[in-house]
Structures are given as structure tokens and as C-alpha cells.
Amino acid sequence: MRTVAGGGSTRNSRCMDRYKITMPDGSSTEEPFDSDKEAIACAVDANRGVSKHLVVEKYTADGRLIPTAQAPAKHKGHHKNRSNS
């Protein structure tokens, strides 16, 4: 999912956790990330800014998948200031 100018994946020398990202259409990929937050942000970005129906899971040391905690979507609508005066 993440590439640099030379076409290779971005990698750091430190140990990164492995994540499985499943898109709304059912396709999936596995990528290393530094954190749940980074994995979720990358998945949302790849899905054109939409988090609905994305599944981001982290592999444990023994190979099991555990769900990440995705933050609820923030609504950016205009809210009228309602004062009681």
C-alpha cells in the first residue's frame, strides 16, 4: 500500500507490527506499520477517505489476528450555537 519513489515499500530498521487490511470489496493486503493509528490512517486513505466497512487487524506474535480500535467517524457538519438567552 505504501510506496516510495523507487517503487519499493517504506521500511524502518526497527521492528514493525504486521497488519491485515480488508477493504469493503473484500480484497485484502498485509503491511507492516508502526502503530494501529498508522495502519488505520493508511487504510482510510487508500479507501479515498472513507472508513466505513474497512477492517484493520493486527497480527499477534503467535499469528492470531486481533481487531484494532477504529475511532468513530467525526461529523464535520455546521452546528448552530444554541444559547438559552
C-alpha positions in Angstrom: 0.0 0.0 0.0 2.7 2.5 0.9 5.4 3.1 -1.8 8.3 5.4 -2.2 9.6 7.0 -5.4 11.7 3.9 -6.3 8.6 1.7 -6.1 9.7 -0.2 -3.0 7.7 -0.3 0.2 8.7 2.0 3.0 10.5 0.1 5.8 12.2 1.2 9.0 15.1 -0.6 10.6 13.1 -1.1 13.9 10.6 -3.9 14.3 7.2 -3.0 13.0 3.9 -4.9 13.6 2.1 -6.7 10.8 -1.5 -5.7 9.9 -4.1 -7.2 7.6 -6.3 -4.6 5.9 -9.6 -5.8 4.4 -11.3 -3.3 2.0 -15.1 -3.0 1.6 -14.9 -5.1 -1.6 -13.3 -8.0 0.2 -9.8 -7.5 -1.1 -7.1 -7.5 1.5 -3.4 -6.8 2.0 -0.8 -7.3 4.7 1.6 -4.5 5.6 4.0 -3.5 8.4 3.1 -0.4 10.4 4.4 1.3 13.5 1.0 1.6 15.1 -2.7 0.9 14.9 -3.3 4.6 14.2 -0.9 4.5 11.2 -2.4 1.3 9.8 -6.0 2.7 10.1 -5.0 6.1 8.6 -3.3 4.3 5.6 -6.4 2.1 5.1 -8.7 5.1 5.2 -6.5 7.0 2.8 -6.4 4.0 0.4 -10.2 3.9 0.5 -10.5 7.6 -0.5 -11.1 8.9 3.0 -13.9 6.5 3.9 -13.6 4.3 6.9 -17.0 2.6 6.6 -16.7 -1.2 6.1 -12.9 -1.2 6.5 -11.4 -3.9 8.7 -7.9 -3.4 10.1 -6.5 -6.2 12.2 -3.1 -6.7 13.8 -1.2 -10.0 13.9 -0.1 -11.2 17.3 3.3 -12.9 17.9 1.6 -16.3 17.6 -0.1 -15.4 14.3 -3.6 -14.7 15.5 -5.5 -11.6 14.2 -6.9 -9.1 16.7 -9.1 -6.2 15.7 -7.8 -2.6 16.0 -9.9 0.1 17.7 -11.0 2.3 14.9 -12.2 5.7 16.1 -15.8 6.7 15.3 -16.2 9.0 12.3 -16.2 12.6 13.1 -19.1 14.6 11.7 -18.0 17.9 10.3 -21.4 19.5 9.8 -22.2 23.0 10.9 -23.6 23.3 14.3 -25.6 26.3 15.2 -24.8 27.9 18.5 -27.9 27.4 20.6 -28.0 29.6 23.6 -30.8 29.8 26.1 -30.8 33.6 26.4 
